[in-house]
């Protein structure tokens, strides 16, 4: 049962009736909506009623895997404090996935078409976007659905293999953690001061009373968030900061109404590995990652926020897969005070300001040393201002960047910045292709950069554009 040497007698109903200091075997505790906190929690028929009670039953020192298995229903928030585990022995709090009821169509079928980012079933008749925010499970993988037509699911993040011919199921989160009783001032779920490996999985966090955060892990060695949905109101639906070593965040879907902050933020952490993050409705930022030594970001989506995606104060930031920042009221992608950012490919279109802004936060705020290497295919179209704005002694490298209908220029450089383009660059705007003198004149791809090695410099502000194939 995972208990160690008893040091004191605890209340009736605790594990073996004793307060223990460490685990001696694997431990599973069950929490159900019809449970009772006076039960032992060791079986589903003797389940506990609250997640907090289950956490309090877990010894402080964890030398074996510990699982809190939470069933369907709505549960109060909880704190995980002062738990310590050894590597590979996660302390996991896991909710339940269940089958939704749909207006039209069915919740299962066989894929007839699509690719790694889409599932097509021509036998379906789903209601458009009714499945948004639900999950699809296929071939052992689970992905959030970012939108749907009557026969197609658009996924948040790629599947590892071709889905055609495989059986799928549509699921929803059956476990909801809510702040209806507002248990903590800091957030609904708090993980703090743990020298341990904490995992939160399959939880729908619903914010109704505008707490500071939905999930707030901090001052903990390793934290893993897996298949987390965030809805409702909060200043920061997910704020993950001051993780001592590493934060893993896989499959996060936030459509919370962040009225005065961001939707998802990772901050003050040594290393971040984030995959398949979808964010909407962050008034300041959708997805923000700041003060990170090394960040790996795969399949990141920021739609309908203030700024879609913000990367700041990194030593290294690497983007892989699909990166999309669209329909945001300010900028699509903002990169600030970061030594080196690698961007494989992305789409930064229809934002009110810039599609991509590099090296600055505000017009009078300059920080040197920001570098963006965009080695893949970028689409930057229909933005209110220039497609890409670069400043503050920053360096931008473009391999294959296209886009049109930007309100000002394709590329706008100022503040001693350098831009390196290739023959594949065709980014344009209503005022022209490129400007390096605050719009006083315009450079043309066809005339100024017709050949490999062509260079144009501005001796007044130190800007330089070079074609290098």
N, C-alpha and C positions, 0 to 999 in steps of 0.2 A: 504493500500500500504506500510505499515511498516515505516512511517515517524514520526518524532517527532517535537518538537518546532523548527521553522526556526530561525536561528541566522544571516543569511546573504543571499543575493541573489547570485545565481551561474549562470553559463552560460546557455543559452537557451537549452532546451532539457533534463535538469536534472530532477530528480524526483520532481514533483510539482513546478519546477523552483526554489527550495530553497535548500540551504545547511543545512542539519539537523544533529543533534547530536546523535539521538537514534531511534531505531525502535519502532513502536507501534503496529505492526501486522506482520504476516508472509510476507516475501518478496521473489518474484522470478523475476530475470532479465534474459532476453534471449539474447544470442549472436549467430549470424549466419554469414556465409561467405558472404552473400549478404546483410547484415545489414548496418546500418549507425549510426555513433556515435552521430549524432544530433537527433536521435529518442529517445523516452522515455524508450525503452527497456522492457516495461511491458507486451508485447505480442509477439508471434512469428512474426506477421506481422509488428511489429514496433521494431524489434530486433536491438541491437547494433552490431557494426562490430568487436570490439576488447574486449578481456577478461579484459584488464586493465581498459578500460572505465567503464565496469560493476563494477569492484572492487571499483573504485573511487566513484561510486554512492552510495555505501553501507555506512550507518552511522558508526561512530567510535564505538558506544556502541550498542551492539546487544542483545536484550532481547527476540527475537523471531527467529525461524528458517529462515535462509537466503540461497537461492539457486541461483547460477548462472548456468543456463542451456545452455550448449554449443553444437551447432550442428555439423554436419559433415564438414570436411575441415581442412586446415592447418592454425594455428593461431600463432601469435608472443607470446613470453614468457611474464611473468607478475610478479609483486611483490604484496605481501599482507603485508602491514605494519600498525601497530598501530590500529588493530581492537581488540575489547574487547567484549567477549560474556559471558553469564551465562551458567552454566551446563545444558546439554540436548538441548541447542540451537546452533547446529552446523552451522558454516558458510561453506557451501559446494560449491565447484566448480566441476561440473560434466559434463563429456563428453558423447558422444553417441556411443553405440555399434551398428554395422550394419552387414549385411550378406556378406561374401567374395565370390569371384568367384574362383572355384576350377578347376584344370585341369581335374581331374577324380573324380568320386563319387559325392555324393550330400551333402548338408549342413544340412540335417535333416534325422531323421529315428527313429527306435525303437530299443532299446538295446536288443541283443539276448544272451549276455554273459558278463563275466567280474566280477569285484569285486569293492571295494570302490576306488581302485587306477587305474582301467582300465575299458574302455568301449569297448565292442566288438559288431560289427554289421556285421554279415556274409553276408548281402546283399550289402555291400559297395565294392568299388574298388578304394580306395584313392591312390594317388601317395605317396610313402613312404617319410615321414618327410615333406611333403608339408604343413602339418597343424601345424608344430612346431611353437609355439609362438602365435597361435590363441587361441580362447576360446571355451569351450563347456558349454552350459547351459542346465541343467537337473533338474527337480523337484524343481525349485526355487533357485538352486545353480549354481554358475559360477566358472569354473576352467580353468587355463591355460593348454595347451597341450604341454608336453615336447618332444613328438615324436609320430610317428604313423607308422603302417604298412598299408597294403591294407584294413584291416578290424578291426584294433585295435587302440585305442587312449590311450596313457600313460599319466596320469594326474599328475599335480603338486599339490599334497595334496589329502587327502582322501575326498570322499563324505560321507555324514552323514548316508546314507542308501544304501542298495543293489540297483544298477541301473537297473537290468534286468527287461525287460518289460516296461520300461519308455521311453517316447519320449524325444529326445534331439535335440538341434540346435547348429550349429557351427557359431561362431560370430568372428568379428574382431573389433579393435578400429577404429571408424570412425572419432574421434577427435584427431588431431595431433598437438602437441605444439612443435614448432621448433625454432632454433636459427638462422634462415636464415638472420635476421636483427641484430643478436647478441645484444639484448637490454641491457644486464647487464654483467658486468665483472665476477660476482660471480656465475652465473648459468642461466639457462633458466627460471626456476620457483623458486622464492625466497619467503619464508614465514619467517618473522622476526619481533621480538619485538611486538608480539601479546599476550595479556592476554586472549586468546580465544580458542575455540574449532574449529580448522580448519580441513576440510576434502577435500582431492583431490581424485577424483574418475573417473575411466573409461577414463584415459588419456594415449595416446601414446606420449612419449617424445622422439623426434628424434634429435640427436646431430650431427651437420654437421661441426661445426667450432671449435671443441675441446674446449668447455668452461671448467671452473673449475668443474661444476657439472650440471647434468640435473635437478634434484630437490634438493633444498637446504633449508630445514626448520630448523630454529634455534631460540633460545631465545623466545620460545612460550610455553604456558602452556600445552595444549593438541594438538597433531597433529595426524591425521589418514590418512594413505595412503591406498587406496582400488583399486585393479585391475589396476595397473600401469605397463605399458610396456616401457622399455628403450632400445633404439637402437642407433647406431652411435658411435661417438668418444667423450671421455671425460676423464679427470683425475679421476673423481669419478662420475659415472652416477647418483648415489643416495647417498648423504651425509646428514645424519640426526643427528644433534648434538645439545647439550645444550638445549634440550627440558626441560622445567622447571619441569614438573612432569611426563608425560606419553606419550610414542609414541606407536601408534597402526599401524602395517604394515601388511596388509592382501593381499595376491595375488600380489606379485611383480615378474616380469619376466624381467631379464636384460641379454641381449646378446650384450651389448655395448662393444666396443673395448676400454677397459681402458688401454691406452698405458703406463701410468706411475703411476698407483695407484690401486684402488680396484674397484669392480663392485658395491657393495652395502655396505655401512658402517653406523652403528649406534654408536654414541659416546657421552660421557659426558651427560648421561641422567639418571634420577632416576630409571625409570622402562620402560621396553620394552616388548610388546606383539607382536611377529612376527609369522605369519602363512603362509605357502605355498610360500616360497621364492626360486626362481630358478635363479642361477647366472652362467654366463660363461664369459671368456675372461678378467678377472681381472688380470693384469700383476703381481701385488703384492699379492692381496687376492681376492677371490670371494666374500664371505660373511664375514664381519668383524663386531664384536660388542665389543667395548672397553669402559672402565670406566662406567659401568652400575651397579647400586646397585642391581637390580633384573631383570633377563631376562627370559622370557618364549618363547621358540623357538619350533615351531611345523612344521614338514615337511619342512626341509631345505635341499637344493640340491646345491652342488658346483662342477661343472664339468669344466675341461679344463681351470683352472686358474693357477696363481702362487701357492698359497696355497688355498685349497678349502674353508675351514671354519676356522675362527680365533676367539677365545673367550679370551679376556684379561681383567684383572682388574675388575672382577665381585665379588660381595659378594656372589651371588647365580646365577647360570645359570642352567636352566632345559630344557632338550630336550625331545620332545614327537613325536610320529608318526614316519615317515620315515626320517632318516638323512643319506644322501649319499654324500660322497666326493670322486670322482673318476677321474682318468686321469688328475690329476693336475701335474704341472711340479716340484713342491716341495712336501710339505706335504698335506695329506688329511685333517685331523682335527688337529689344534694346540690349546692347552689350556695353558694359561700363566698367572701366578699371579692371580689366581682365587681361592677364598676360597673353594667353593664347586660347582661341576658340576654333575648333574644327567643326565645320558644318557640311555634312554629306550632301543633303538635298533638302528642299523645302519650298513652301508656298506662302508668301507674305503679301496678301492681296486685300484690297478693299478696306484698308484701315484709314481712319480720318486724317492722320498725320503721315508719318513716314512708314514705309514697309519695313525697313531695317534702319535703325539708328545706332551708330557705333561711336563710342568714346565720349559720350556726354549724356548728362541727365537733363540739364536746362541750358538755355542758350548762353549763359555766362559761366558755365561749370565745366572746366576742362581737367581731364586726368590723362596723363601720358601712358603709353605702353599698351594700349588696347589693340589686339590683333585678331582679325577674322580671316581664316582661310576657308573659303567656300569652294571646295574641290569638286563638288558634284553639280547637279542641275538645280537651279533656283528659278522660281517664277515670282516676279514682283510686279503686280499690275493693279491699276485702279486705285492707288493710294492718293489721299488728298494733297499731300505735299510731294517731295521727291521720292523716288523709289527707294534709294539708299542715301543716307546722310552720314558722312564720316568726318570726324574732327579730333582735335586734341592730340596731335602727333601719332595718330593711329595708323594702322596698316591694314588694307583690305586687299585680298586676292580673290579674283573671280575667274572661274574656269568656263562655266556655261550658264550665264545668267540672262534671262529674257523677260520681257514684260513691256506693256504699253499702258497708255491712258493714265499715267501718273500725273498729278496736278501740276508739278513744277518740272524738275529734271529727272532723267533716268538716274544719274549719279551726281551728287553734290558734295564736294570736298572743300574743307577749309581747315584752318588751324594747324598748318604744318603736317598735313596728312599725306600719305602715299597710297595710290590705288594702282594695282596691277591687274590688267584685263587680258583676255585672250581673244582669239578670233571668234569664239563662241558667244561673246558678250554683245547683246542687242537690246539692252535696257533703255527705254526712252520715256520721255515725259512731254507734257504740253509745251514747255519752254525749251526743249532740246534734249540732246543726249547727255552731255557732261558739262558741268561748270566747276571751275576752281578759283573763281574770283567773285564769289557772292552773287552770281547771276549777271555780272556786267557783260560777259561774253559767253559763248557756247562753243564747246568742242564737239566735233562730229566723228563718229566711228569711221565713216567712209573716207573722210579727207584727212583728219589729224592722226588717225591710227589705222591707216590702210595697210601698213606692212609691219611684220614682226620686228620689234626693236624701236618703234616710234615712241618718242618721249615728248611730253609737254610739261613745262615747269612754270610756276608762278613765283618770281623772286620776292614779291611783296609779302605773301603769307606763307611761303615755303611749301606749297602744295605741289604734287607731282603725280602725273599719270603716265604709265608705261604699258605698252602692249608687249606681252611676252608669251608666245605660244608654246 
